[in-house]
Amino acid sequence: MAYILSYTKTGIGTYAYNVPYEVPETAYNCDWEHSMHLAISDDGINYTALRNNTGILFPKCSFAEGNPMGVTKTLQDPWIFRMADGTFGVAAVRRNQNAPDPFSVGCMMLFTSKNLVRYEENGFLKLSDGEIKNPRCRWEAERNVYYVEWETKEGVFCGCTKDFKKICEEKECENPLFENACDYGIENAVPGNVIEVSDAEADYIRKHFDVIYNIGVMPMEVEANVGEILCFDSLPKATMCYSDGSTHKKMVEWDKAAFAAIDFMKPGEYKVPGEVQQKVWPFPMPLSCKSGTSVGEQGGMSDPCVTYYAGKYYLTSSGGNPIVMRVGNTIEEAFAGKVIEIPIQCDPEDHLGTWAAELHIIKDVPYLFVALCSQTGQSVRAHVLRCNGNPQNPHDWEQPRLCIKPNGNVLTEGGISLDMTYFCVEGIHYVMWSDRKVPTGNLDFRTAEPADIYIATVDPDAPWQCTSEPQCILRPVYGWDRYGTNVDEGPYLLRRGDDLFITISGSSTGIADLYNLGFLHAKVGNNLLTAAGWDWIPYPFLTKESVENQYGPGHNNFIKDPQTGDDLMVYHAVPHDADGKVLGRKPGIRRVHWAASGYPYLEMTKERDLNPKYKNVTMKITVK
């Protein structure tokens, strides 16, 4: 048996962003904090906040209220209860950020869940003509009804319902049955209630929402027949065990002398000590810089992307004109390696910007996917450059071609297209990008419509040419990807077997601290050109709370570690100095851990990855 606490956080005011310039947007903390959070306890006394004390259940925004940007919805007073069938319900009050929601005033919003990990919105139960708070509910099997309590400015009321369509037996409640839990010491918590869950239910919740860390190493035993001489270079890796039940194989530096002392010509047992190897990357990654560029000298970088091609690793990012590409013999060397400048022909007065350049190899030909922009907001357009020779030779790159629809029109008329990525699944070539309508002609966060994710197929011999009509598969609908600005952008594919994960960077673009990473998920065989073919996981996987002093993590790519075979995430994040001053976006690298849930875990820090007590291992070799 375990216990789950539901709560929100205070959500007061706006996010304080410590930069010496004016920020073109305001981020209301209620968007982020007025969502249902969960904490877990084994004894009902000591609670651990899950998902780093961030929200798990966010209500969807509304695009049906006459506002093209949509209306951000928030939750207050969440209350978890058991449904008649033993699954879970959540009663809550929906609001428009910090204000009443005129479309649900007096209503209890209902969510249902099989496991307290994923939820479905199940409409509203009207309880009052005026505002309510603290809706509470329980199933009463003996009466075959749900008993409901709620508060208004007139007092506490109660009633019952069989189907959450209509409240019956409504009356003033003289002796309320429910009261809120305490906050159990969780920072800024506004508590809802506590509910008991089974050990199996608790284990499932922990696998999805708890911090994952190294808790052991599997025993290592190898057998050989007499006369069978094992190869030192083929000795096994160590299988590390983690708190969620997952494992990860790590290389070991085995003791050569101890191994050489083994007599494989007679039976016996031998022990070979070793040291588990852990790859660690500094944050931020040190960068080489182009002389005279302040960004390079400060070591800053947005939207880093590392790509392997023909024995070299190439690092691209956002910048100006020329496009800057770095190259090295290893992933690490690419950050501090040779700088290549690819100039774009344009008016010298145009102050051309190059956003989120990505190098992709299609049919063994290098292409750069990049958004080019000038001084006007509607000028941001996805382009592709083709290389006709050596990518390290700037003269071998063709000038950019505008990405176009099958009919030859630009991707977005009256708007912008950016952050285009490419991938191939089962022989079909796709591009995916962020697309945004800009009605005023200027990129003003207060009037621009949301940045949505689109997908289309392309001609692999001319990947700027879409061969299917672009389809919108994702819009920013939750408080966490509407925090500051309504943005979903920066898609990039991570594939594992038949599972396709697309990272999406969401939330504020003007307040860099607030960037988050979420996942679209699909299976090979799904129709990837439809929204129904993708599952938008409704909570973020990487936030400013995930890793200490790495705010606004996002806009990443993935690449294989050539030594270990691990998936690596290349990303940017924002450190702060000792006074809390923002130091700008910096690049980093981290191992992707594959959790027992089947999802990528993006928070595997050095300390979580390898407990020092399991660094030294011993292998038993039995000759028989």
Summary of the structure (lengths in Angstrom):
residues: 624
radius of gyration: 27.2
end to end distance: 47.2
largest distance: 89.9
contacts: 2093
relative contact order: 0.13
helix: 10%
strand: 45%
